């Protein structure tokens, strides 16, 4: 199969065109705020350290499968939802790094 020449100005299929919301910020907006939970309270009910939840909510930590499952059990939102948002975040930022030239694209044969 021949590699297809592609423009780095347009994201490949499956990569968001706009910056997606970090899953931690989404967690804060869709679960913590509506329930009136502080980060400390949410960390306790999720069985996470306050630091881990703080870093997640502030986009400094990824939504791990473990955390996604904890959120699914506690808030009733499918773990796949959280992981899909993390994948969107990761793929968008990987594409941006490729566009900026900080990562050299490779072609495998």
C-alpha positions as a Python dict, from the first residue, in 0.01 Angstrom:
ca = {
    (1, 'X'): (0, 0, 0),
    (2, 'X'): (138, 338, -101),
    (3, 'X'): (141, 621, 153),
    (4, 'X'): (-108, 893, 76),
    (5, 'X'): (26, 1248, 68),
    (6, 'X'): (-172, 1451, 317),
    (7, 'X'): (-182, 1810, 423),
    (8, 'X'): (-96, 1874, 787),
    (9, 'X'): (-332, 2173, 785),
    (10, 'X'): (-641, 1950, 797),
    (11, 'X'): (-670, 1691, 1072),
    (12, 'X'): (-711, 1331, 962),
    (13, 'X'): (-1046, 1160, 1001),
    (14, 'X'): (-1126, 1099, 1366),
    (15, 'X'): (-921, 1393, 1495),
    (16, 'X'): (-1129, 1689, 1616),
    (17, 'X'): (-1102, 2011, 1416),
    (18, 'X'): (-1141, 2230, 1727),
    (19, 'X'): (-981, 2189, 2066),
    (20, 'X'): (-1200, 1942, 2257),
    (21, 'X'): (-1281, 1995, 2622),
    (22, 'X'): (-1046, 1810, 2853),
    (23, 'X'): (-1234, 1522, 3021),
    (24, 'X'): (-1143, 1658, 3366),
    (25, 'X'): (-1302, 1992, 3287),
    (26, 'X'): (-1602, 1807, 3147),
    (27, 'X'): (-1624, 1608, 3471),
    (28, 'X'): (-1624, 1931, 3672),
    (29, 'X'): (-1895, 2088, 3454),
    (30, 'X'): (-2126, 1789, 3409),
    (31, 'X'): (-2094, 1613, 3743),
    (32, 'X'): (-1925, 1809, 4019),
    (33, 'X'): (-2084, 2152, 3967),
    (34, 'X'): (-2445, 2031, 3915),
    (35, 'X'): (-2421, 1813, 4226),
    (36, 'X'): (-2256, 2087, 4428),
    (37, 'X'): (-1955, 1869, 4500),
    (38, 'X'): (-1624, 2027, 4593),
    (39, 'X'): (-1311, 1864, 4457),
    (40, 'X'): (-1239, 1728, 4806),
    (41, 'X'): (-1586, 1571, 4832),
    (42, 'X'): (-1565, 1430, 4480),
    (43, 'X'): (-1220, 1286, 4546),
    (44, 'X'): (-1354, 1112, 4856),
    (45, 'X'): (-1657, 957, 4683),
    (46, 'X'): (-1444, 851, 4385),
    (47, 'X'): (-1170, 706, 4606),
    (48, 'X'): (-904, 934, 4454),
    (49, 'X'): (-651, 1163, 4616),
    (50, 'X'): (-745, 1530, 4613),
    (51, 'X'): (-428, 1602, 4417),
    (52, 'X'): (-516, 1347, 4148),
    (53, 'X'): (-865, 1492, 4104),
    (54, 'X'): (-736, 1850, 4111),
    (55, 'X'): (-483, 1770, 3836),
    (56, 'X'): (-753, 1597, 3631),
    (57, 'X'): (-1001, 1884, 3663),
    (58, 'X'): (-731, 2134, 3565),
    (59, 'X'): (-618, 1936, 3260),
    (60, 'X'): (-283, 1839, 3410),
    (61, 'X'): (-364, 1467, 3420),
    (62, 'X'): (-528, 1232, 3175),
    (63, 'X'): (-854, 1049, 3242),
    (64, 'X'): (-722, 697, 3300),
    (65, 'X'): (-936, 387, 3248),
    (66, 'X'): (-935, 342, 3627),
    (67, 'X'): (-1070, 693, 3685),
    (68, 'X'): (-1320, 656, 3399),
    (69, 'X'): (-1462, 343, 3565),
    (70, 'X'): (-1482, 518, 3902),
    (71, 'X'): (-1667, 811, 3740),
    (72, 'X'): (-1901, 571, 3559),
    (73, 'X'): (-1990, 392, 3882),
    (74, 'X'): (-2038, 711, 4082),
    (75, 'X'): (-2206, 939, 3827),
    (76, 'X'): (-2374, 690, 3593),
    (77, 'X'): (-2196, 812, 3280),
    (78, 'X'): (-2042, 533, 3073),
    (79, 'X'): (-1666, 483, 3113),
    (80, 'X'): (-1638, 481, 2733),
    (81, 'X'): (-1770, 838, 2728),
    (82, 'X'): (-1481, 959, 2945),
    (83, 'X'): (-1224, 758, 2753),
    (84, 'X'): (-1356, 881, 2418),
    (85, 'X'): (-1313, 1239, 2538),
    (86, 'X'): (-959, 1159, 2651),
    (87, 'X'): (-884, 1003, 2311),
    (88, 'X'): (-1020, 1314, 2135),
    (89, 'X'): (-804, 1537, 2357),
    (90, 'X'): (-494, 1325, 2299),
    (91, 'X'): (-538, 1293, 1922),
    (92, 'X'): (-607, 1666, 1877),
    (93, 'X'): (-293, 1762, 2068),
    (94, 'X'): (-82, 1500, 1889),
    (95, 'X'): (-199, 1645, 1557),
    (96, 'X'): (-114, 1999, 1675),
    (97, 'X'): (238, 1884, 1771),
    (98, 'X'): (280, 1730, 1426),
    (99, 'X'): (160, 2053, 1262),
    (100, 'X'): (401, 2262, 1465),
    (101, 'X'): (693, 2049, 1355),
    (102, 'X'): (785, 1942, 1708),
    (103, 'X'): (727, 1580, 1600),
    (104, 'X'): (852, 1442, 1270),
    (105, 'X'): (589, 1232, 1091),
    (106, 'X'): (713, 888, 992),
    (107, 'X'): (597, 659, 716),
    (108, 'X'): (616, 286, 781),
    (109, 'X'): (660, 47, 492),
}
